[in-house]
Amino acid sequence: MQQNTYKLFKDPIYGYVQIPEKIVRQFIDSACFQRLRRIGQTSYTPLYPAALHNRFIHSIGVYHLGKIAFESLKKDVCKRYQDCKDLKWNYLEDVFETACLLHDVGHAPFSHSGEEYYLTNGKSDDPLYELLKSTVSDESFTQDMECYLENTKSAAPHEIMSVIVSIVSFKEYFKDSESKSLFARCITGYIHQKPNGFEEYLENILIKLLNSPIIDVDKLDYLIRDAYVTGYDNIHLDYTRLLNSIMMQKIDRGGDDRIRLI
């Protein structure tokens, strides 16, 4: 049996980040990922001259935190729930961690400052939304996306573009609508509005681990990283303890089981 070989990326925040060479060759060495070296992470540079970090190292950091979060969640679920044995863990891990790595490849030049140019009218029939639906090509995803649009809670334009760019650029990876849908949900934050079974509840948790209105691995990395490069010493986030404390909880509401992340 052939063992995985890894490449090490030296990160000033986490030390050495270990990534399988297969992932490096397939995604990181691609043109669309390498361009992130030239996309700034923040607009703080006029005030903090050392804040010269980019979306490339941020994406590596989010991937690293995503791996920690996934392993913690899997450990908790397998320890406490019988449903664990029926889950496709390798598939869930692969798609979630790929979404963590590629979540920012759709950023425009000048990062957030330019992303509004992706939109034509910003309404539910905007060509960008139509392109997302046709690219993912999954009826369930389309229904949930339209539900979000009706409530004016669309994903950010750069998130939508990250999904589109990734699926178009890595066709050999996205071979079915199932993987496209979960990948797109993780980046855009579009959860299953009516989860069908334990696995879709778990997928909703994975989605929120990458894109949540409160805290997620994306926000964790940029809060820690931005504070580090700007020299802003008044914040310290113990990401190791936080991510290793992830638990999934079932809530019985009068026979209607709900599952949430705590």
C-alpha positions in Angstrom: 0.0 0.0 0.0 1.4 3.4 -1.1 1.8 5.9 1.7 1.0 9.6 1.3 3.9 11.9 0.9 3.7 15.5 2.2 5.0 18.9 1.5 5.7 21.3 4.4 4.6 25.0 4.4 6.3 27.2 7.0 3.6 29.4 8.6 4.5 32.1 11.1 1.3 31.3 13.0 1.0 27.5 13.1 4.6 26.4 12.4 4.9 23.7 9.7 1.6 23.0 7.9 1.7 19.5 6.4 -0.2 19.0 3.1 -0.3 15.9 0.9 1.7 16.2 -2.3 -1.3 15.1 -4.2 -3.3 18.1 -3.0 -0.3 20.4 -3.7 0.0 19.2 -7.3 -3.7 19.2 -7.9 -4.7 22.5 -6.4 -1.9 24.6 -4.9 0.3 24.5 -7.9 -2.5 25.6 -10.2 -2.6 29.1 -11.7 -5.8 30.1 -10.0 -4.4 29.3 -6.6 -0.9 30.7 -7.2 -2.5 34.1 -8.1 -3.6 34.4 -4.5 0.1 35.3 -3.7 -0.7 38.6 -5.4 -4.1 39.2 -3.7 -3.7 41.2 -0.4 -5.4 39.9 2.7 -6.3 43.2 4.2 -6.4 46.9 3.4 -4.7 47.8 6.7 -1.3 48.6 5.1 -1.6 52.4 5.2 -1.9 52.1 9.0 0.1 48.9 9.6 3.0 48.8 7.1 3.8 45.2 8.1 0.4 43.9 7.1 1.6 42.6 3.7 0.2 39.0 4.0 -1.8 37.5 1.2 -4.8 35.3 0.4 -2.4 32.4 -0.4 -1.0 31.9 3.1 -4.5 32.7 4.6 -5.9 29.8 2.5 -3.2 27.5 3.7 -4.1 28.5 7.3 -7.8 27.9 6.8 -7.0 24.4 5.4 -4.9 23.7 8.5 -7.6 24.8 10.9 -10.2 22.9 8.9 -8.3 19.7 9.3 -8.2 20.2 13.1 -11.9 21.0 13.2 -12.9 18.0 11.1 -10.9 15.5 13.2 -12.3 16.9 16.4 -15.9 16.7 15.0 -15.4 13.2 13.7 -13.9 12.0 17.0 -16.9 13.4 18.9 -19.6 12.0 16.5 -18.0 8.5 16.4 -17.7 8.5 20.2 -21.4 9.4 20.9 -23.6 8.5 17.9 -24.4 5.1 16.4 -25.1 6.9 13.1 -21.4 7.4 12.7 -20.7 4.0 11.1 -23.0 4.8 8.1 -21.2 8.0 7.2 -18.9 8.5 4.2 -16.1 10.1 6.3 -13.5 10.1 3.6 -15.8 11.8 1.2 -16.9 14.4 3.8 -13.3 15.1 4.8 -12.1 15.4 1.3 -14.7 17.9 0.1 -14.7 19.9 3.3 -10.9 20.4 3.4 -10.8 21.1 -0.3 -13.4 23.9 0.3 -11.3 25.3 3.1 -8.3 25.4 0.8 -10.1 26.9 -2.2 -12.6 29.2 -0.5 -10.9 32.4 -1.6 -9.8 31.6 -5.2 -12.6 33.8 -6.6 -11.3 37.0 -5.0 -11.0 39.9 -7.4 -8.0 42.2 -7.7 -7.9 44.5 -4.7 -9.8 41.7 -2.8 -13.1 42.9 -1.3 -12.9 46.3 -2.9 -13.4 44.8 -6.4 -15.9 42.0 -5.8 -19.1 44.1 -6.3 -18.1 44.3 -10.0 -19.0 40.6 -10.2 -22.7 41.6 -9.9 -24.9 43.1 -12.6 -27.9 44.0 -10.6 -27.6 42.1 -7.3 -31.1 40.8 -7.7 -32.2 37.1 -7.6 -32.0 36.9 -11.4 -28.4 38.3 -11.5 -26.2 36.4 -14.1 -23.8 35.6 -11.3 -26.4 33.6 -9.4 -27.6 31.9 -12.6 -24.0 30.9 -13.4 -23.6 29.5 -9.9 -26.8 27.4 -10.2 -25.8 26.0 -13.7 -22.2 25.3 -12.5 -23.2 23.3 -9.5 -26.2 21.8 -11.3 -28.0 20.3 -8.3 -31.7 20.8 -7.7 -31.5 20.7 -3.9 -28.7 23.3 -3.9 -30.7 25.5 -6.3 -33.8 25.4 -4.1 -31.8 26.3 -0.9 -29.9 29.0 -2.7 -33.2 30.6 -4.0 -34.5 30.4 -0.4 -31.5 32.5 0.7 -32.0 35.0 -2.1 -35.6 35.5 -1.3 -34.5 36.4 2.2 -31.8 38.8 0.9 -29.1 36.7 2.5 -27.0 35.9 -0.5 -23.4 34.7 -0.3 -20.7 37.3 -0.9 -19.8 37.7 -4.6 -16.2 36.4 -4.1 -17.6 33.3 -2.4 -19.8 32.6 -5.4 -16.9 33.2 -7.8 -14.7 30.8 -5.7 -17.2 28.0 -6.2 -17.5 28.7 -10.0 -13.7 29.1 -10.5 -13.0 25.9 -8.6 -15.5 23.7 -10.3 -14.6 25.0 -13.7 -10.8 24.8 -13.1 -10.8 21.4 -11.4 -13.2 19.3 -13.5 -11.3 16.1 -12.9 -11.9 16.5 -9.2 -15.6 17.5 -9.3 -17.0 14.4 -11.0 -20.5 14.4 -9.6 -23.3 16.8 -8.5 -23.0 15.5 -4.9 -19.5 16.7 -4.4 -20.2 20.0 -6.3 -23.2 20.7 -4.1 -21.4 20.1 -0.7 -18.4 22.0 -1.9 -20.5 25.0 -2.9 -22.5 24.9 0.3 -19.4 24.9 2.4 -18.1 28.1 0.7 -21.3 30.0 0.3 -22.8 29.0 3.7 -26.0 27.7 2.1 -27.1 24.9 4.5 -29.7 22.2 3.8 -32.9 24.0 4.8 -34.7 20.7 5.3 -32.0 18.1 6.2 -32.8 14.6 5.1 -31.2 12.3 7.6 -28.2 12.3 9.9 -25.6 12.9 7.2 -27.2 16.1 5.9 -27.4 17.4 9.5 -23.7 16.7 9.7 -23.0 18.4 6.4 -24.8 21.5 7.8 -22.3 21.5 10.7 -19.4 21.3 8.3 -20.8 24.1 6.3 -21.0 26.3 9.4 -17.4 25.3 10.3 -16.3 27.2 7.2 -19.0 29.8 6.7 -20.8 30.9 9.8 -22.2 34.3 10.9 -20.6 33.8 14.3 -17.2 32.0 14.2 -15.6 29.6 11.7 -12.1 28.5 10.6 -12.0 31.2 8.0 -12.7 34.0 10.6 -10.3 32.3 13.1 -7.4 32.4 10.7 -7.8 36.0 9.6 -8.4 37.3 13.1 -5.3 35.5 14.4 -3.2 36.4 11.3 -4.3 40.0 11.0 -3.5 40.6 14.6 -0.1 39.0 14.2 1.1 41.0 11.2 -0.3 44.3 12.4 1.3 43.9 15.8 -2.1 44.3 17.5 -1.3 42.5 20.7 -4.6 42.9 22.5 -6.2 39.7 21.1 -5.3 36.0 21.7 -7.4 33.2 20.4 -6.6 29.7 21.7 -7.6 28.0 18.4 -6.2 24.6 19.6 -8.5 24.3 22.6 -11.4 25.9 20.8 -11.4 23.6 17.8 -10.6 20.5 19.8 -13.7 21.2 22.0 -16.2 20.9 19.0 -19.2 18.8 19.8 -22.4 17.8 18.0 -25.6 17.8 20.0 -29.0 16.4 19.3 -32.0 18.4 20.5 -35.4 16.8 20.9 -38.1 19.3 20.2 -41.3 17.4 20.7 -40.3 14.5 18.6 -38.6 16.7 16.0 -34.9 16.0 16.4 -32.5 18.8 15.5 -28.7 18.7 15.5 -26.4 21.6 16.1 -22.8 22.4 16.7 -21.6 23.4 20.2 
